[in-house]
Amino acid sequence: MLADLLAERKTISFPACMTQLYFFLSLVTVEGLLLAAMAVDRYIAICRPLHYGTVMDQRTCSWLAASMWVGEFFNSSVHVILMSRLSFCRSNEIQHFFCDVLPLLNLSCSNTFINILALFTLGWFLAFGAILIKIVSYAFIITTILNIKSSEGRAKAFSTCASHLTVVIIFYGVLLFTHFRPTTTNSFSVDRFAAVVYSIFTPMLNPMIYSLRNTEMKKAVKKAIGRIHGEPK
């Protein structure tokens, strides 16, 4: 994707486009499932702290990792196989930064019903299944936090999952808006903006969000803000 953006000729072969589509779908699917696994991890850490070591053992972590990779392989392979069977006889200009499902379907002159059905079926199953896991996990987490008597304990428990919850809201908010919204006249511009957010901005923001729990990182941020406002060191 970066090579295409930096190249003088903005062209890409069909096999390269399918490869790009596969890896893009793989990374997006894995990130969504990983966020769901992290929600379960935080649920056990906060709601069942004494059982954390026995529940989240090496076997469980290996099973979660294997499930994520199987899910991404199935999702990506289905879309790439269905896409490769379509005929493209319209404009060969992709209205996007990279090869994504919806922009490619807009260029096809074949019947795309199966592709759209697969997109919504797998999208509902994977995306909303992962979201349901997060909602249930955080419902128990919030209930547990509210039952903590000390304010210091509540703050500490909340800080454990605040960064993860922020990433979840940004990632799924933009992703669901992009793929499950009505088509409008300026949909291409909106899709491009959304693609930048969830494919570039969100992954770039993740390390910073997760680092905010680090004491040294907090001090560095406060120091940088102080310099901007002209405060003494």
C-alpha positions as CSV (number, residue, x, y, z in Angstrom):
1,M,0.0,0.0,0.0
2,L,2.8,2.4,0.9
3,A,4.6,1.5,-2.3
4,D,1.5,2.3,-4.4
5,L,1.1,5.7,-2.7
6,L,4.7,6.6,-3.3
7,A,4.9,5.3,-6.9
8,E,4.6,7.8,-9.8
9,R,2.3,5.4,-11.7
10,K,-0.7,4.6,-9.6
11,T,-1.3,1.1,-11.1
12,I,-1.6,-2.3,-9.6
13,S,-2.1,-5.7,-11.2
14,F,-5.1,-7.9,-10.4
15,P,-3.1,-10.6,-8.5
16,A,-1.3,-7.8,-6.5
17,C,-4.7,-6.2,-5.8
18,M,-6.1,-9.6,-4.5
19,T,-3.0,-10.1,-2.4
20,Q,-3.4,-6.6,-0.9
21,L,-7.1,-7.2,-0.3
22,Y,-6.3,-10.5,1.5
23,F,-3.8,-9.0,3.9
24,F,-5.9,-6.0,4.6
25,L,-8.9,-8.1,5.5
26,S,-6.6,-10.4,7.5
27,L,-5.2,-7.6,9.6
28,V,-8.5,-5.9,10.2
29,T,-10.2,-9.2,11.2
30,V,-7.3,-10.1,13.6
31,E,-7.4,-6.7,15.2
32,G,-11.1,-6.9,15.8
33,L,-10.9,-10.4,17.3
34,L,-7.8,-9.5,19.3
35,L,-9.7,-6.6,20.9
36,A,-12.5,-9.1,21.8
37,A,-9.9,-11.4,23.4
38,M,-8.4,-8.5,25.3
39,A,-11.9,-7.7,26.6
40,V,-12.2,-11.2,28.0
41,D,-8.7,-10.9,29.5
42,R,-9.7,-7.7,31.3
43,Y,-13.0,-9.3,32.5
44,I,-11.1,-12.1,34.1
45,A,-8.4,-9.8,35.5
46,I,-11.0,-7.5,37.2
47,C,-13.9,-9.8,38.0
48,R,-12.0,-13.1,38.7
49,P,-8.5,-11.9,39.7
50,L,-7.8,-15.0,41.9
51,H,-8.6,-17.3,38.9
52,Y,-6.6,-15.4,36.3
53,G,-3.5,-17.5,36.5
54,T,-5.5,-20.8,36.0
55,V,-7.9,-19.5,33.4
56,M,-5.6,-17.5,31.2
57,D,-2.9,-20.1,31.0
58,Q,-0.7,-21.0,28.0
59,R,-3.3,-23.4,26.6
60,T,-6.1,-20.8,26.7
61,C,-3.9,-18.2,25.1
62,S,-2.8,-20.6,22.4
63,W,-6.5,-21.5,21.7
64,L,-7.4,-17.8,21.5
65,A,-4.6,-17.1,19.1
66,A,-5.4,-20.1,16.9
67,S,-9.1,-19.1,16.8
68,M,-8.2,-15.6,15.6
69,W,-6.0,-16.8,12.8
70,V,-8.5,-19.4,11.7
71,G,-11.2,-16.7,11.7
72,E,-9.1,-14.2,9.7
73,F,-8.0,-16.9,7.2
74,F,-11.6,-18.0,6.5
75,N,-13.0,-14.4,6.2
76,S,-10.2,-13.2,4.0
77,S,-10.2,-16.3,1.8
78,V,-13.9,-16.2,1.2
79,H,-13.9,-12.5,0.0
80,V,-10.8,-13.0,-2.2
81,I,-12.1,-16.1,-3.8
82,L,-15.5,-14.6,-4.5
83,M,-13.9,-11.4,-5.8
84,S,-11.5,-13.2,-8.1
85,R,-14.5,-14.8,-9.9
86,L,-16.1,-11.5,-10.9
87,S,-15.7,-9.7,-14.2
88,F,-14.4,-6.1,-14.3
89,C,-15.5,-4.4,-17.5
90,R,-16.1,-0.9,-16.2
91,S,-13.6,1.8,-15.3
92,N,-10.3,0.3,-13.9
93,E,-9.9,3.3,-11.6
94,I,-10.3,2.2,-7.9
95,Q,-12.0,5.0,-6.0
96,H,-9.9,4.3,-2.9
97,F,-6.4,4.3,-1.4
98,F,-6.1,0.5,-1.7
99,C,-8.0,-2.6,-2.8
100,D,-11.0,-2.9,-0.5
101,V,-14.2,-4.9,-0.9
102,L,-16.7,-2.2,-1.6
103,P,-14.7,-0.1,-4.1
104,L,-13.9,-3.3,-6.1
105,L,-17.5,-4.4,-6.1
106,N,-18.4,-1.0,-7.6
107,L,-16.2,-1.7,-10.6
108,S,-17.6,-5.1,-11.4
109,C,-20.1,-5.7,-14.1
110,S,-21.0,-9.2,-12.7
111,N,-23.8,-10.1,-10.3
112,T,-22.3,-9.2,-6.9
113,F,-25.2,-10.5,-4.7
114,I,-23.1,-13.4,-3.3
115,N,-20.3,-11.0,-2.5
116,I,-22.5,-8.6,-0.7
117,L,-24.3,-11.4,1.1
118,A,-20.9,-12.8,2.2
119,L,-19.8,-9.3,3.3
120,F,-22.8,-8.7,5.5
121,T,-23.1,-12.3,6.8
122,L,-19.4,-12.6,7.8
123,G,-19.4,-9.0,9.0
124,W,-22.4,-9.5,11.2
125,F,-21.0,-12.8,12.5
126,L,-17.4,-11.6,13.2
127,A,-17.9,-7.9,13.9
128,F,-21.1,-8.1,15.9
129,G,-20.0,-11.3,17.6
130,A,-16.8,-9.7,18.8
131,I,-18.8,-6.6,19.8
132,L,-21.2,-8.7,21.8
133,I,-18.3,-10.3,23.6
134,K,-17.0,-6.8,24.5
135,I,-20.4,-5.6,25.6
136,V,-21.0,-8.6,27.9
137,S,-17.4,-8.4,29.3
138,Y,-17.6,-4.7,30.0
139,A,-21.1,-5.0,31.5
140,F,-19.6,-7.4,34.2
141,I,-16.5,-5.2,34.5
142,I,-18.5,-2.0,35.1
143,T,-20.7,-3.8,37.6
144,T,-17.7,-5.1,39.5
145,I,-16.0,-1.7,39.5
146,L,-19.1,0.0,40.9
147,N,-19.2,-2.5,43.7
148,I,-15.6,-1.6,44.8
149,K,-15.9,0.4,48.0
150,S,-12.8,2.5,47.8
151,S,-12.5,5.3,45.2
152,E,-8.8,4.4,44.7
153,G,-9.7,0.8,43.9
154,R,-12.3,1.9,41.4
155,A,-9.9,4.3,39.7
156,K,-7.2,1.6,39.5
157,A,-9.7,-0.9,38.0
158,F,-11.0,1.6,35.5
159,S,-7.6,2.6,34.4
160,T,-6.9,-1.1,33.6
161,C,-9.5,-1.1,30.8
162,A,-9.9,2.6,29.9
163,S,-7.2,2.5,27.1
164,H,-8.6,-0.7,25.6
165,L,-12.2,0.6,25.6
166,T,-11.0,3.8,23.8
167,V,-9.4,1.8,21.1
168,V,-12.5,-0.4,20.7
169,I,-14.8,2.6,20.3
170,I,-12.6,4.2,17.7
171,F,-11.9,1.1,15.7
172,Y,-15.4,-0.3,15.6
173,G,-17.1,3.0,15.3
174,V,-15.4,3.9,12.1
175,L,-15.4,0.3,10.7
176,L,-19.2,-0.2,11.2
177,F,-19.9,3.3,9.9
178,T,-17.9,2.6,6.7
179,H,-19.4,-0.8,5.8
180,F,-22.9,-0.7,7.3
181,R,-24.3,2.7,6.3
182,P,-26.6,3.9,3.5
183,T,-24.9,4.9,0.2
184,T,-24.8,8.7,-0.3
185,T,-23.7,10.9,-3.2
186,N,-20.4,11.7,-1.4
187,S,-19.8,8.1,-0.2
188,F,-16.4,7.9,-1.9
189,S,-15.1,10.9,0.0
190,V,-16.5,9.5,3.3
191,D,-15.0,6.1,2.6
192,R,-11.6,7.5,1.9
193,F,-11.7,9.5,5.2
194,A,-12.9,6.5,7.2
195,A,-10.2,4.3,5.6
196,V,-7.5,6.7,6.7
197,V,-8.9,6.6,10.2
198,Y,-9.2,2.8,10.8
199,S,-6.3,1.7,8.6
200,I,-3.7,4.3,9.5
201,F,-4.8,6.7,12.3
202,T,-6.1,4.0,14.7
203,P,-3.1,1.7,14.5
204,M,-0.8,4.7,14.9
205,L,-2.9,5.9,17.9
206,N,-2.9,2.5,19.6
207,P,0.6,2.5,21.1
208,M,0.1,6.0,22.5
209,I,-3.3,5.1,24.1
210,Y,-2.0,2.0,25.7
211,S,1.1,3.9,26.9
212,L,-0.9,6.4,28.8
213,R,-1.0,4.0,31.8
214,N,2.8,4.2,32.0
215,T,3.9,6.6,34.7
216,E,6.9,7.8,32.7
217,M,4.7,8.4,29.6
218,K,2.3,10.5,31.7
219,K,5.2,12.6,33.0
220,A,6.5,13.1,29.5
221,V,3.1,14.2,28.2
222,K,2.7,16.6,31.1
223,K,6.2,18.0,30.5
224,A,5.5,18.4,26.7
225,I,2.2,20.2,27.5
226,G,3.9,22.4,30.0
227,R,6.5,23.4,27.3
228,I,3.8,24.3,24.8
229,H,2.1,26.6,27.4
230,G,5.4,28.1,28.3
231,E,5.4,26.7,31.9
232,P,8.8,26.3,33.6
233,K,10.4,22.8,33.7
